Amino acid sequence: MKKHYAFLSDLKSSAKSLIVDTRSPNRSLSSELSFIIMLLSIPIFVLSLGFLLIHSSNSVRQEATERATSVLNTTLTRISLHMNAVETATNLYGWEVLENLQPDSLLAISHRVVQLNPHIDGCSISTEPNVFPQIGRYFSVYTIREDDSVKTVVEEQYEYFEKVWYKKPKDQKEACWVDYYDEADSLELTLDGMLASYSKPLYNTEGDLVAIISTDLSLTHLSKIFAAERPYPNSYFMMLGEEGRYFIHPDSTLLFTHTIFSDADPKRQADVYVLGHEMTSGSIGNMTVDLNGKTCQVCFQPVPGTPWSLAIVCPESDILGSYYRLLNIIIGVIILGLLFIVLLCHMAVASAVKPISQLLSKTQSITAGNYEIHIPKSKREDAIGDLQNSFGRMLQSLNFQMGSIRYATEQTEYRNEELMKATKLAEEAGKQKTLFIQNMSHQIRTPLNIIMGFAQVLREYEGQLPEMEMKSIAATMKHNTMLLTRMVNMLLDCSVTELGTTEEKNMYNLKEVKCNSVARAAIGSVQSYHPDMPIAFNTELSDDYCIYANPLYLMRSLRELLYNSAKYSDRKHVSVSIVKTDDSIRFTVENTGDVISEADRDRMFEPFTKVDDLSEGLGLGLPLSKNRIRSMGGELTLDADYHDGCRFIIELPICQERRDNKE
């Protein structure tokens, strides 16, 4: 390892010296070339730009202003045509309203106004209070144009007399244009956004006001009509109301709720305030204004017949775009010759130092710890070629050595991990072995001590004990002998299962087994341990119904479940039931008594695991039963929904051949 570190240190030193040697001449050559280029280009560049700026800027700005003003005038003409069409239609149908002042007629007239006039987006006819006594105080009809359809509705009753489109013409006693934002507080059908409404009061022959006819022109729809008429790509129209409120603007978040004065700082954006006052006062003109951080040329005029003002905003970046392009062309022509000289010098120098630059980049990567790069072999026969080839051979040797070290390190780490795993397994196995021996010794010693104690009593008091006491002693000795036999059988089953002997394999052979007979045999075996425990048996199967199973395994599994149920029950209820499902036979063993906790359910099928270390048994009954049932293709589970005690369910599949025979 020390040799490798020394080699890396030498490599870093070589790379640093190479960097120093190659950078110095590059800096010198760059300085000389820069000085020559600047000496030739700066005077011509400054004179050319100065001439272009002086003689071209004013003419370009003047041309842009004239162009924007022309587009503005054209747009105002189109707006006037729309507004004149609205006024003409309103005046034309006003007399018809007076001639046919009936609810149904007003609905028809309102519908006809919008349907026959494509410039009108909506029309309302609202009467004075109690014009129609049979209807009530309020009566207003409204028609709206939606895409290609026209819809007319009778508005819900609300206090529309205070709305600006009703109040203003009523107070002025003449037709006028008003603007308002329809908040849709009373209509099922509404126009989106700000409305320009031409409202006209209607008087009967006695000179009394009877209704207001109001035709709507959607400013949102209107803005879409002439939005395409822009003199420049990024120019846009802006319309302000009397108070400077935005009626038309590309930023929809500003419409109707903001004014031109809302977000402007009077100190830093005084030009915006001046523009706002000029437009709201109805002036005509143009200004250079800084809007949203961009310098713009703004041309504005009032909209005829209204208190509104329309402006077209043209960013200077668009106005001077052609000017800048022309300037770039001239500058490009001026510096083209300089670039040609610089290019020739650069090509000559680059051809000479290119291998060194590439080698420098690769050595810097090696210095940073990247050894996966490749240095190609050079065909040059000079010193630069020899240097490149030497570095290539050095890198190959370094990669080989580093690969060997990396492989050895990985193998060592892998073996260490395997050794740690084996050590943990050995330690765990040792602990399990110790615990098992301790538990087994305790479980076997207890019944043996009882048997030996009673045997000694029988020997010492032979012929002296009463018959009843002799029977009790014999029953106790038999019970403990059966416990010992049960534990020995479990140990034998466990060892056979673990060793996988021929005997075990033979026991996996499936045979025809009568379900009811096996269950009764298991019940009889358990009652020999608990003779005073009644065990209920319920079955849906006939006594001759058979399944393919291992009879010994099935009987032992049922016996173990019944033994545990009798052992841990409250001695009130233990039962076995057999039912048939579509594809399986279900054995259910349940009792009433203690409930297994959720924490113990996850580990109760693990070998040598007991809920209580002091309780009777080796912790093998449930694990062995589960393995036996699985070996027959079935499953043993605990019913988690049963809370009166414990309920274990054995599911054994019905063999297809057996099912066909039964059917």
N, C-alpha and C positions, 0 to 999 in steps of 0.2 A: 504493500500500500504506500509506503514511503516513496518508493520509486515512482509510482503513478503521480503522487502529489508533487514530486520534484519535476516530473515531466510537464504537468499542467502549469506549474509556476514558470518554467522556461518558455512554454507556449504563450502564456500571457505576456511575458516580457517581450517576446518576439513580436507579438501583435501590437503592443504599445509602441515599440520602436518603429514598426512599419507605419503606424498611424502618424507618428511625428514626421517620418521621412517623406510621406506622400502628401501631407497637408501643406507643408511649407511651400513647395513649388506651385501648388494649386492656388494658394492665396496670392502669390506673387503674379502669376499669369492673369488671374481674375482682376487684379488691381490695374494692371497695364491695359487690358482690354477695355475695362470700364472707363478709364481715363480717356482713351482714344475715342470711344463711342460718344461720351458726353461732350468732348471737345468739338466734335463734328455736328452733333444733333441738336444741342441745346439752342444755339443761336437761330438756326432755321426753324426749329419747332416753335420758339417763342414768337418770332416775327410772323409766322404763318397763322398761329392761333390768334394773335392780337389783331391782325388784319381781318380775319374771319369774324371775330367777335364784334368788332366795331361796325363793320359794314353789313353784317347779316342778321344780327340779333333783332334790331328794331324792325326790319322788314318782315321777319318771320312772325314776330308778335303782332304786328299790324294785320298781317294776312290772317292770322288765327282769330283775332278779334272780329274781323269782318265776316269770316266764315261762321263763327259761333252766332253772331248777330243775325245772319241770314237764316240759319236753322231755327233760331228763336222766333223770328218773325213768322216763318212758315208754320211752326208749331202753334203760335198764338192764333194764326188764321184758322187752323184746323179746330182749335178749341172754340173759337168764335162761331164756326159753322155748327159745331155740336150744340153750343148754347143757344144759338139762334133757332135751331131746329126744335129744341126743347121749349123755348119761349113761344114759338109759333104754334106748336101743338097744344100748349097749355091755353093760349088765348083762343084757339080754334074750338076747343072742347068746353071752354068755360060757359059759353051761352047755352050749349046743349044740356049742361048740368042744370041751369036755371029753368030750361024749358021742360025738363023731365026730372023734377025733384022728387023722386020716389026711391026707396031702398034698393029695389031690384034694378032700376035704371042706373043708379050710381055704380052698382057692381059691374054692370055691362059697360058703362062708359069708361070706368077705370081700366077694365080689361082691354078695351079697344084702344085706349091711348098707348098702352105699352106694346100691344101686339102689332099695331100698324106703324110704330115709330121705332126703328132699330136703335136710334140714338138714346132712347129713354130706357133706364134700367128699372124704374119703379114709379108708381103713381098712387097718391092717396087723396081721397075726397073726404073731408071731415066737416061735419055740420055743427052749427051752433047748438047750445043746449035746448033740448026739447023741441027740435024742429019736427021730429017724428014722435008725438006723444005716446003712440002705441008701443014704441021701442024703449023710450026712456030719455034720460039726459044726454047720453052719449051715443053717437053713431059715426063710425069711421070705417071706410073700406080701403084695402091696400092691395096693390098688384105688384108682383115682382117678376123679373126675367131671370130664369135659372137655366143656364146653358141654352138649349133649344126650345124650352117650354116656358109658358107664361102661366102663373098661378095667381088667383085672386081669393082673398079671404076677408071676412068681417073681423075687425080687430076686437079684442076683448075690451071691455069698458075700463077706461083709465082716464086720468085728468090730463088729456092732451092739450088743453087750452093754454098751458104754460110752456109748451114746447116752442122752441125758437122758430121752427118752420110755420107755426100757427100764430104765435103772438106778434112776431115782427111785422108781417104784412097786415095784420089786423090793426096794430098801432099806427103804422104808416099810411094805412088805407090805400095802398097801391102795391102792385106786384114788385117783387124784389128777389134777389138771389141771397140765400143763406147757406151757411155750412154748419153741419152738426155731425156728431158721432152717434150712430144708432146702436144703443146698448141692448136692444132686443128685449125690453122689459115687458112688452105687451103683444109681440107678434110671434106667430108660429113660423112665419117666413120673413127673412131679413136679408138685406144686402150686407156684405162684409165690408167693414172699414168706414171711411169718412164719406159723407154724401154732400154733394152740391145740389141744393134743392131750389127750384124756381117756384115760389109760392105766390098765388094770386087770390085776393079776396073776391067773393062773388056776392053781389047785392041784388035783391029783388026789385020789382018795379016801384015799391014804396021807399026804396033806398036803404032797406035794412040788410045787414050782413046775415047771410044764411049759411055760407060754407066757405071753406078754404080748399082750393085745389092745388096740390103740390106735386110737381114732377121731379123725380130724382135722377141725378147723374152721378154714378159711382166714380169718385176720383181714383179709386184703385183700378177700376176697369179703364178709365181714361188714361192713366199713366202707362198702362200696358200697350195702349194703341200707339202712342208716339215715343215709347221708350227706345224703339229700334232706330229712330231718327237721331243719330248721334254723329257729330262731326269727327269725333276721335274715339278710339276703342274704349277708353276708360272715362269718357265724359258722361254726365248724367244730368237729368232735370231735377229741379227743386222748386216746389211751390209753397208759399207761406201765406197764412191768413192775416187778419188785421192785427193780431197780437204776436205775430211771428211764429205761430204754430205750424208745424210741418204738415202739409196736406199730401205732398208727393216727395218721396225721398227713397233712394235705393236701400237704405237701412230701415227695414220695416219696424224695428224696435223703437224708432223715434217718431213714427207717424202718430198724429192726433194727440199724443200725450206729452210731447216735448216741444219746446220752442227753440228758435235759433239762439236765444239768450240763456237757455237752461244750463248748458255745460260749458259755456265760454267764460274765461277769466277776464274781467274788464281791464286788468293791467297788462297781461301778457297777450291777450287776444283782442286788442282794441279794434283791429280791422274787421273782426267778425261782428262786433257790436255796430260798427259803422255800416256794414253791409245790411244788417238786420233793420236798422232805422231807415236806410235808404229804400229798402224794398217795402216796408210797411207804410212808408209815407207816399208810395205810388210813384217814385222817381224812375227815370230811365237812364241806364248807363252801364258802365263796366268797371270792375275793380280787380286788383290782384290781392288775393286773400289766402291766408294760411289756414287750410281746413284739414283737420285730422292729421296734422304733421306734414301735409303736402302743400306746396305752393300751387295755387290754382288761379286761372283767369275766369272771372264770373261776369256774365252779361245778364242783365235783368230788365224786365218791363212789366207794367201792371197788366192784369187781364181785363180787357174792356168790359164795362158794365158791372164789375165786381170790385170789392175792396182787396182782392188778392193780387199777388205778384208772382210771376214765373221767372225762374232764372235757369241758365244752363251753365254748368260748372265743367271747366276743361282743365285737367291737370297740366302743368307746364311740362311734365315729362312726356306727355303726348304732343303738346304744341311744338316743343322743340325737338321732337323725335327725329324728324327729317333733317333738322339742322345739325343735330348731333351725329347722325349718320354721315352727312356730308363732311362734317369736321373729321370724323374718323377716317373717311376715305383719303382726305388730304394728308392727314397725319400719317396714314399708312404708306402713302406714296413717298412722303418725306423720309420716313425711317426705313423704307424698304432697302435702300442701298446700304444703310448702316447695318441692317440685319444680315444682309448678304455677306458683308465683310466679317461680321461677328460669327456667322455660321461657318465660314471657311476656317476661321481660327479655331472655333470650337471643335470642328470635325477633326482637324489635325491633332489637337491636344487630346481629344477623347480617344482617338485611335491609339495614341501612344500610352495613355495611362489607364485604358479600360481594364486590362488584366489586373493591374494593381488595385484598381477600385473594387473589382469583384472579389479579389483575394482579401482585401481589407474588410469588406462586408462579411465574408465567411469567417474570418478570424475573429471578428467582433462577436459573431454568434457563438463561436467556440468558447470565447472568453466568458460569455454570459451563461455557459453551461449546456448549449445545444450541440450535441455531438452527432446528430443524425443528418447533417448536411453532407453534400457531395462536392468535392473539388475535382472538376474534370481535368483530364490530362492535356497539357498544352503541346502543340506541334511546333511552337517557336523554339529556335535554337539559341536564342540570346539569354542574357541573365534573367530576364523576366520570366521566360519559359522554364528555366531551371528552378527558379524560386517557386513557381506555381506547382511544378511536379514534386518538388521536395515537400511542400506543404501537403500535397495529396497523399504521399506515402506516409507522412507523419500522422495524418488524420486516420488512415486505414489502420495503422498500428495502434493508435489510441482507441479506436472503436473496438478493435479485437480485445484489447486488454480490459476495457470497460465492460464489454459484453461478458467476459469470463467472470469478472467480479460480480456483475449483476446477477448472473445465473447462480453463482455460488451463494449469494445472499438470499435469493429467492428460495433455493433448496433448503437452506438453513432455517429460514422462517417457516417454510412448510413443515419440516420435520419437527420444529419446536411446537407448532400448533397441534400436530398429530400426537406428540408426546404429552402435551398438556391435556388433550382430550382423553387419552388413554389413562393418564394419572387420575383425572376426575372420575372416570368410569370405575377404575380400580378402587378408589376411595369410597365411592358410592356402593359398589358391590360389597366391600368389606363391612360398611355400616349395615347394609341390608342383611348380610350374613349374620352379623352379631345380633341384630334385633330379632331375626328369625330364630336363631338358636335359643336366645333368651326366652322368647315367647313360646316356642315349642317345648322347651324344658319345663316352663311353668305349666303349660296346658297338659302335658303328659304326667308331670309329677303329681298334680292335684288328684286326678282319679286313681293313680297308682297308690298314693298314700292312703286314700280312702279304702281301696281294696285290701291293701296290706294290713291296715288297721283292723278292719272287720275280720280278716282271716285270722289275725292274732287273737281277737276276741273269741272267735269260734273255737280255736285250738285250746285256749285256756279254760273256757267255760263249756266244753263239749258235754252235751247231755244235760246241762243245767239251765239253759235258757228256755223261756216259754216259746210255744210254737208260733205265736203272733210275732214276737220279736225276731225269731229266726227267719220268718218270711220277710219281715221288713229289711233285715240285714241282707238277705239274699237278693231282694229287689234292688236295694241300693248298689250292691256289688254288680248286679247285672246291668243296671243303668250306667255305671261308670265304665264297665267293660265295653258296653256299646259305644260310649263316647270315645274310648281309646280306639276301638275298631273303626269308628267313623273318621277319626283324625288320621289313622294309619292309611285308610283307603284314599283319603284326600292327598296325603303325601305321595302315595303310589301313583295316583292319577296325575299329579303335578309332575313327577319325575318322568312318567311315560310321555306326557305331552311335550316336555322340554327336550327329551332325547330323540323323539320321533322314531321309536322302535317299530319293528314289524308288528308287534302286538297292537300298537296304537293304530297302525294303518289298517289292520284287520277290523278294528272296531269301527272304522269309518264306513265299512260296508253297510249299505242301506238295505233293509228288509221290510216286508209288510208287517206293520205293527197296528194292533187294535188300540185305538185311542182311549176308549173307556177302560179297557183292562189295565193299561199302563197307569192311568190316573188312580184307579182303585188300588193297585199295588203300591203306589207311592203313598197313598193315604194310610194304608195298613202299616207300612213301614214306619211312618211318622208316629202313628198312634202307639206303636210299641215303645217309643220314647216318651210320649205324653198320653198315657192311657185315659186320663180323665178329660182330654180336650176333644170336644165334638168337632168334626170337620164336615162341612156341607159339600155336597157334590151335585152339580147341575150340568147337564149335557144336552145338546141338540142333535147328537149323532146316535145312530143305532149301535148296538153292542158289536156288530160285525163290521163296522166301518173301519177301514185300514188306510194308513198312509205309509209311504216309504220313509223310514227313519232308522236310526240306530237305537234299538230298544233299551240297551243298557244306558246309553247316554241320556235318552229322553227320561227314563225312570229316575236316574240319579239327579237330573236337573230339577224335575218336579219335586222329588223328595227334599232336595236342599231348600227350595223355595218354601215348601210347606213346613219344613223344620224351623226355618227362620220366622215364618209367620206365626207358628204356634209359640215359639220361644219369646217373641217380642210383642205378642198381642195382649189385650186386656182380658183374654180368656172368655170373651163374649161372642166373637165372630171370627171364624176362619173358614174359607170356602175355596173350592176349585170349580171352575166352569169351563166348558168347551163349546165353542161356536165355530161355524163354518162361514167364511167369507167367499168372495168370488174366486180367489186364487190361493187361499191359505186356510190352515186350521189354527185357531187362536185358543191357547190355554191361558186362563187368567187365574192367578192366585192372589187373594186379598185377605186382609184382616183389619180389625179395628184396634187402635192402640197408638203407640208412639209413631210420629211422622219423621221421616228422614229429612234433615235440614238441607237447604239448597247447597251449602258449602260441602256437605258430605256426599251429595249426589254425583259430583264430578269425579270423585276418587273411589267410590265404593266398588267399582269393578276392577280396580288395580290389585294385583296380587299382594298378599300379606298386609292388607290395609283393613283396619278396624275402626269403627267410630269411637270405641272406648278401649284403650290398651289393656284395661283390667278385665274386660268382658271375656266370656268363654269363646274359644275358637282360634283358628290360625289365620283367618282373613283370606281363605282360599275358596270358600263355598260359592260366592257369586262369580268371581273370575273364572273358576272352572266351569260353572254352569253356562256362562256366556260363550266360552270357547267351544263347549260341546254343541250348543245350539247352532253356532256359526258353522261348525264343521258339517252340519247337516243342511246348510243352506238357509237357515232361519235367523231369527234375531230375538234377543232378550232385552227388554226395556222396562223402565220404571215409569208408571203413569203419573206425570207431574200434576195432573188436574185432580187427582184423588187426595183429599185432605183429611179423611177420617182415620187413616192409618197408612198402610203400604199396599200398593197394587202392582204386581209384576205381570208382564204379558209376554208370552212366548208365541212367536209367529213362525209356523213351519209351512213351507210351500207345498201345494198339492201337485204331485207329479202328473205331467200331462197324460201319460199312458193310463195312470190310475183313474184320472178324471174321465177319460173317454170310456173306460170300462164301466164306471158307475153310471154314466149317462146312457 
